[in-house]
Amino acid sequence: MDIRATLYRYRRAADFIFRMLHPSPVEKRGQAWGRARGDKTLRIDYDLKEEDIVLDVGGFEGQWASDIFSKYLCLIHIFEPVKRHAQEIEARFRNNPRILVHPFGLAGSSRVERISVAGDASSAFRSLGIREEVRLVRASDFLEENGITSVRLMKINIEGGEYELLEHLIQTGFIRNISDVQVQFHDFVPNALAQMRNIQHALSRTHYSTYQYEFIWENWRRVTAAPMPNKP
């Protein structure tokens, strides 16, 4: 018998049991999210209509957009800066004129940036996988150029870039024109907790939280003031 292999297996089993009995705060929230079946319920349950505009920022494979469209038939803009993922999403929705795929990301400024490509963990804040140059577009410029003055739902999952994007939307005031903001904050960026708290505080001036599983998923719904209609 290999004693070292046996000890390693026992150690892994003990670590697993310890984590089950003493989960970290993030693990506890993850367990609560799993019990709520949040990906199948909270993330796709909205009062959307066919004429509404939805922004999917960080499309990856396009599954969330597919789920939303199948329920509500609304117009969806998907933003995916990683070339391979954008091409795959474009192929997936090639025959659907109401799902528009943009091969760039949204940010607080327009620029070219290098990110690590690692599936759904692709990020400029991590050293994972192959490095790739991607294009980012200033969110307010895109919205103005496309005549979008009202967004019913904006989903943001951009592996650390959510802080810059939300700060930009808040500073420009466009956040008031977004009915629901569904965001996943990430804890691996510098000062993540402080940044998240600042953004949550700023959001609370115009929106209220409908669900919150910190560093997993949360949603903010606008309190008042209907925005101007979208331009034809």
N, C-alpha and C positions, 0 to 999 in steps of 0.2 A: 504493500500500500504506500502511495506517495503521501507522506505526512504533510508536506508543504501544501500540496493541492487540497488535502482534506481541511487543513487549518484555514486556507483561503476561502473555501466554501462556507465553513462555519462563520468566518468573519463577515462575509457578505450577507449571510442569513441574519446574523446578529444586527448588522447595520440596517437591514431592511425592517426588521422587527422594531428597532429603536425608532426609525423614522415613522413607522406606522403609529407607534404609541406617542411619539413626541414630534409631530409635524411642525415645520416652520410656519410662520404667518402666511407666506405665499402659498405653501402647500395646503394649508387650511382653506384658503380662499379658492384654490384650485379644486379641492374636494367639494366645496360648497357649489362651485360652478358646475361641476360634473353632476351633482345631485339635482341641480336645477335644469340640467340638459340645456344649458344656456346657448350652445351653438345651434340647437334645433328649435329654441323657443325665443329667448330674449333678443337674440341678434337678428332675427328675421320677422318679429311680430311688431308691425307698425301700421298706422292708419294711412296707407299710401294709395294714391289713385293713379290711373293711367297717365294723366297729364303731368304728374310730378317728375322732378329731376332728382336723380340720385348720383352722388359722386362716390366712387370706390377707389380710394387712394391707397395703393398697395395691392394690386389685383392678384398677384401670384399666379394661380391657376384659373381664376375666374369662378370658383365654386360659389362664393357668397353672392356674387352678381347673378349667377344662374338661379340660385335659390330665391333671391328677391324678385327677379323678373318672372319666374314661374308663378309667383303668388300675385304680383301686382301689375305686370306688363308696363311698368313705367320706363321712362327714358333713363339710361344709365351710362355715365362716362366712367371708364376704367382707366386708371393711370398706373402704368407698370414700366419702370425705367430699365429693368434688366432685359436685354435684347431677346434672349431665348424665351423667357416667360411671356413677353409681349407678343412674340410671334405665335406662340402656342395659343394664347387667348384669342388673337385675331383669327386663327384658323378655327377655333372652337365656335366663335360667334359670326363666322363669315357671312352667313345667310340671315343674320338678324340685324336689320338696320336701326333698331332701337337700343343696341348695345354698342357704344362707340369706344374704341380702344386707342389710347394715346401712349406712344412709346417713350414716355418721359414721366418724371415725378413732379409733384407739386412741393414748393418750398417757400421760404421767405424771400429768396432772390433767385434770379436766373443765372445758371452756371453749369459748368461741366465738373463732375466730381468722380473720384475713384471709390468704388465700394467693393467689399468682399462678397462674392457670389456663393451662397450656400443655401440654396432652396428657399424655404420660407424664413430663414434666418439671415438672408442677405442684408448687409448693413455697412454703412460708412464708419460705424463705431466698433466694429469687430474685425479681428484678423483671422477670418475663416475663408477657406476656399480660394478660388482664383479671383484676382483683382480685375475689375472691368470699369471702363469709363462710362458714366451714364449722364444723361441730360436732365437737369432740374429746371423748372419754369416757375417764375414768381406767380403765386396763386392768384393774386388780384389782377395781374395782367391777363392771365388765361380767362378769368371770369368776365372781365370787361370786354376782351376781344371777341368772346363768344356770346355776348349779350345775356349772360346769366346773372340775374339779380336776385333770384330766389332759389334756394336749395332745400328740398324737403328732408333729405337725409344724406349725411356725409360720414362715411366709414373711413377711419384712418388706422392703418396698421403698417408703419413704415420703419420699424426697427430702429427707433431712436430719433428719427426725423420729425416725429410728432410734436416735439417741444417747439422747434423753430416754426413749423407750419401753424400751429395753434396760436403762438405768440403773434405771428404775422396777421392772422385773421382777426385776432382781438384788437391789435393796434390799428388796423385799417378800418375797423368797425364792421367788416363784412360778417362777422360772427352773428350779428343781429339778424341777418338774412338767412340763417341756417336753422331750420326747425329742430332737427335732431342731429347731434354729434355723437357718433359711436366711435370710441377710441380705445386702443390698447397702448398704455404707457409701458415703457421698458426700463428696467432698473439697472442696466449695465452702462448707462451713460453717466458722465460726471455729474454729481449733485442731482441725481434723478429725483429723489424724494422731495427736495426743496423746489425743484422746477415743477414737479407735478402739483405740489401744494399751491404754488403761485398761480398756476394756470387754473386749477380748480377754483381758487378764490376769485379770479377774474371772470371765469365762466358763470359763477354764481350770481353775478350782477345782471345777467341777461337770461340765464337758463337755470333749470333745477335738475338734480340727478334723479333718474327713474330707476336705475340699478347701478350698483358699484361693487366690483370685485377688483380691488386695486392691483395694478400690474397684471391684470388678466383682461377684463373688459369692463367698460362703464359707458353709460349713455347720459347725455345732457339734452334736455328739451327746453326750447325757448318758452319764456314765460308770457310775453305779451308782444304787441306790435307786429302786425302782419307786414311783410316787406312789399316792395313794389313788384308788380308782375313781370315775368320774363319778357324780353323783347321778342317779337315774332321772327 
